[in-house]
Amino acid sequence: QVQLVESGGGLVQPGGSLRLSCAASGRKFSIYSMGWYRQAPGNQRELVASISSGGSTNYADSVKGRFTISRENAKSTVYLQMNSLKPEDTAVYYCNAKVLPGPWPWGQGTQVTVSS
């Protein structure tokens, strides 16, 4: 089954941390650069972090120094460690290939809410 399944979101206080996971299936995960995207209400979906098949990473300025993307090819999984969370990080987070359209349809995403 060709799918992406995101998990790990939740409600966290400002300054807190969360670790998101995204499990991919149905395609050869290891050859694709992957990305984490987010979409807040009223906004377009934006790419916040990406990782190449070789492990090189890139981050949006808004998350640089706070978020870390990583991948585990043996498990076809990409992770996003989010530290020092801010209310403006509140969004639904999705993973997919960095270059769109990718080989997977969008998953359901995982909601991250940063609020006191």
C-alpha positions in Angstrom: 0.0 0.0 0.0 1.4 3.4 -1.1 1.0 5.6 1.9 2.6 8.0 4.5 1.5 7.8 8.1 2.5 10.7 10.4 2.3 10.5 14.2 3.7 12.1 17.3 1.8 15.4 17.4 -0.1 16.8 20.4 -0.6 19.8 22.7 2.6 21.2 24.2 3.4 24.4 26.1 5.7 27.1 24.6 9.3 26.0 25.0 8.4 22.3 25.0 9.4 19.5 22.6 7.8 17.0 20.4 9.2 14.3 18.1 7.2 13.5 14.9 7.5 10.3 12.9 6.4 9.5 9.4 6.3 5.9 8.2 6.4 5.4 4.4 5.4 2.3 2.5 4.9 1.1 -1.1 7.8 2.9 -2.6 11.6 2.7 -2.3 12.0 5.2 0.5 15.8 5.3 0.6 16.2 6.9 -2.8 14.0 10.0 -2.1 14.8 13.2 -0.5 12.1 13.7 2.1 10.5 16.7 3.7 8.4 17.8 6.6 5.7 20.3 5.7 3.2 22.2 7.8 0.0 24.0 7.2 -1.6 26.4 9.6 -5.2 27.6 9.3 -5.6 30.1 6.4 -2.0 29.5 5.2 -0.5 27.5 2.4 1.4 24.3 3.1 5.1 25.1 3.6 8.3 23.1 3.6 10.1 23.4 7.0 12.8 20.8 6.8 14.2 18.4 4.3 16.8 15.6 4.2 18.4 14.0 1.1 18.9 10.4 0.5 22.5 10.9 1.7 21.5 12.7 4.9 22.1 16.3 4.0 19.6 18.6 5.7 18.0 22.0 5.1 15.7 24.1 7.2 13.4 27.0 6.8 14.7 30.1 8.6 11.7 30.0 11.0 12.8 26.6 12.4 16.5 26.7 12.0 18.3 25.8 15.2 15.1 24.4 16.8 14.1 21.6 14.6 16.1 18.5 13.5 15.1 16.2 10.7 16.5 12.7 10.5 15.7 9.4 8.7 16.1 5.7 9.2 16.0 4.0 5.8 15.8 0.5 7.3 12.4 1.5 8.8 11.4 3.7 5.9 10.8 6.4 8.5 11.6 10.1 8.7 11.6 12.0 12.0 11.3 15.7 13.1 12.6 16.6 16.5 11.1 19.9 17.5 12.5 21.8 20.4 11.8 25.3 21.8 8.3 25.2 20.3 6.5 28.5 19.8 2.8 29.2 19.3 3.5 30.1 15.7 4.6 26.5 15.2 1.0 25.4 15.6 -0.1 23.6 12.4 -0.8 20.2 10.9 2.5 18.6 10.0 2.9 16.3 7.0 5.8 14.5 5.4 6.3 13.8 1.7 9.0 13.7 -0.9 10.9 17.0 -1.1 10.2 17.3 -4.8 6.5 17.3 -5.5 4.4 15.7 -6.7 6.1 12.8 -5.0 5.4 9.1 -5.2 3.1 9.1 -2.2 -0.2 10.7 -1.7 -0.5 13.1 1.2 -1.2 11.4 4.6 -3.6 12.6 7.2 -0.9 14.7 9.0 -0.4 15.1 12.7 -1.7 18.1 14.6 0.8 20.2 16.7 -0.6 22.8 19.0 1.6 25.0 21.0 -0.3 26.8 23.7 -0.2 27.6 27.4 
